[in-house]
Amino acid sequence: MEFCKSVRELKPLLHLLIPLCVHWIAEEMTVSVLVDVTTKALCPGKSTCTQAIYLTGIQQTVVGIFKMVVLPILGQMADDYGRKPLLMLTVSTTIIPFGLLAWDESKPFVYTYYVLRTISYIISQGSIFCIAVAYAADVVEDGKRAIAFGWIMGLFSASHVLGNVLARFLPEVHIFEACLVSVVLLLFGPIYMYLFLTETVQPAPRQEQQSHCFATISRVIQQRCKSMTAAVNIVTRSETLRRIALISFFYELGMSGISSVLLYYLKSAFGFNKNQFSELLMMVGIGSIVSQIFVLPVVNPLVGEKVILCISVLASILYAIFYGLAWAPWVPYLGASFGVIYVLVKPATYAVISKASSSSNQGKTQGLIASVQSVASLISPLAMSPLTTWFLSSKAPFDCKGFSILLASICMMVSFYHAMLLKPEESSKSIEVDDFETIEAPLLA
């Protein structure tokens, strides 16, 4: 019964979820094979590629630096100009880098892919979810948002499973060269949104005035600074938003560090290839579908977002410990099983933020918390990349190839501590942006 009710809540989100699912499938098709492709191009004939690990770390660091600025701006623009154009922009950024890699997998093209994919990540990583969550908050009642967010994350997991099935059972040539499957799927998203997605926000009117170019640029910068200040004030004056910012920071500090090196660690330590990667990702994805789509709608009304958040963060700690201490090739599969639970961190976090924010501030608060996460994703590779490379090499001070992953679990323990102290609040208690001088002026007014 609860499941049927939760399905009905998705009706206003249908034209949002369809293109997002196709987009996620297209992206996931490349994840498990990308490790083999980059290792083959950059370190031919080797199972461990230090260059690829460092490139991934540098990419994540650069993305983290720029996302700190870009995410709040995109959130503000989604509030000002509408969700639809921002969603179309963010899902379009992956088309060129994947198209380039589909054209050629040689070393120069791989380097170019990294550059373009970095730019794509800056614009799209995190912002797609933030804007999609803000869109859902526009059309779903307060008490049912956690379920809607769970469905979004569940369909995200389902899309990953389908993408991994394609990656697992099709040869690489069918993914990167034959008919450019992933690129075609990526093109589908923005086209579908343009044709069918309904806007939920009335764009702010532009002021018809002409001014000097430098004066316009100066005004835009001032408006963005005021907007950022207002968003920071909203978060800092709400105990719930302050606490969830800390939870998100330490959780992302640990989890993003693990994600940046995990596949390379498994390839070096146990000789995993794209088939094992796909199996792990499919196992987590299938379990995530069940937990987010079927379990969350039933459990959330009974225990609330805080309990779900605490349990899922605890599961992520166990996930990291099993991976870090993995002593046999089957242990990563056991560790991955905790992914079925820790995937609930995201919908629980979105729900807490959404409840603590007013309807006019959804994009701003979601964007600011996402920028806090980007700070963490900026910092983590600075330690994880060299530390992982060191402990995978013959020069490691002791035999523990997953030592860096164990250190990352400490960050998630700090996140768990703050989750225990969280006191969720309703949006009526949150700080309104109007208290700080409205920042609803258009970006290019």
Residue, then its C-alpha position, 0 to 999 in steps of 0.5 A: m500500500e505504501f509502495c503504491k502511494s509512493v508511486r502516485e507521488l511520482k506522477p508530477l516528476l515523470h518528465l524529469l525522471i525519464p531523461l535523468c535515468v537515460h542520462w545516468i545509464a549513458e554515464e554509467m556505461t563507461v565507468s567500469v571500462l574507463v579504468d581499463v581504457t585509461t590504464k591501457a592508454l597511459c600505462p600499457g602492459k601494467s596492472t597499476c597505473t600511478q599516472a591514472i591515479y594522480l590524474t583522477g586525483i588532480q581532476q577531483t581537486v580541480v573540480g572541487i575548487f570550482k564547484m565551491v563557486v559554481l554550485p551555489i551560483l547554479g542553485q541561485m540561478a535555478d531559483d531565479y530563472g527556473r529549473k528547466p534551463l539549468l537542468m538542460l545545461t547540466v545534462s548536456t555537458t557530458i556529451i562532448p567528452f564521451g563523444l571524444l573518447a568514443w572516437d579514439e582511445s589513444k593517449p592524446f584523446v584520453y588526456t583531452y577527455y580528462v580536461l573536458r570531463t573536468i569542465s563537465y564535472i564542474i558544471s554537472q557533478g552535484s548540480i544535477f541532483c541539487i536542481a532535480v531535488a529543488y524541482a521535486a520540492d516544488v511539486v511534492e508536499d513537505g511530508k512526502r519529499a523524503i519518499a520522492f527523493g528516495w525514488i530519485m536516488g533509487l532510479f539513479s541506482a536502477s540506471h546504474v545497474l542497467g548501465n553496468v549490465l551493458a558494460r558487463f555483457l557487451p564488449e568495449v567496442h560496442i560502448f565506445e565505437a559502435c553507433l556511439v551508444s552512450v553519446v546518443l543516450l546523452l543527447f536524448g536527455p536535453i532534447y526530451m527536457y526541452l520538449f516535455l519538462t514543465e517549468t515550476v518556477q516563474p523566472a525573475p523579470r529582466q530589467e530593460q536597461q542599458s549600461h556600460c559593460f563594466a558596470t553590468i559586470s560589476r553589478v552581476i558580481q555584487q548580486r552574486c556576492k549578496s546571493m552567496t552571503a544570503a545563502v550562507n546566512i540561511v545555513t549558519r542561522s539554522e542549527t539543522l542546516r549547520r549540522i547537516a553541513l558538517i555531516s555532509f562535509f565529513y561524509e563526503l571527505g571520506m567517501s569521495g576519497i574512497s571513490s577516487v581510488l577504489l577501482y584502481y586499488l582493486k585492480s592493483a590489489f586483486g587484479f580486478n577488471k571491468n567484469q569484476f567492477s561491473e559485478l560490484l556496481m551491479m550488486v550495489g545498484i540492485g540492492s540500492i533499488v530495493s532499499q530506496i524505492f521499496v524500503l525507504p517509503v515504508v521506513n521513513p514515516l516510522v523512524g524519520e530522516k535522522v535515524i535513516l541518516c545515522i544507520s546509513v552513515l554507520a553502514s558506510i563506515l563498515y563499507a570502508i573498513f571491509y574494503g580497507l582490510a580486504w584480505a581476499p578477492w571475495v571481501p570487496y563483495l562483502g564490503a559492497s553489500f553495505g552499499v545497499i544501506y549507505v545509499l540512503v545517506k543522500p535522500a535522507t540528507y536532501a529531505v533534512i535540508s528541504k524541510a529546513s528550507s523555505s520554498s523560495n530557498q530550496g535551490k540556494t540551500q541545496g546548492l550551498i550544502a553541495s558546495v560544502q561537499s565539493v570542498a571535501s571532494l577537493i581536499s580528499p584526493l590531496a591525501m588519498s592519491p599519494l597515500t594510495t599510490w604509496f601503499l600499493s607500491s613496494k615502498a609501503p612502510f607495512d603491508c596494508k594496501g587499503f590503509s588510505i581507505l581505513l583513514a577515510s573511514i575516520c572522517m565518516m566516523v566524525s560524520f556519524y557523531h554529528a548525525m547523532l546530534l542532528k535535530p531536524e526542523e521544519s521550514s517554518k523555523s528556517i531563516e528566510v532569505d528576505d531577512f537579509e535583503t532579497i537576492e532574487a534579482p536576475l543574474l543579468a538584469 
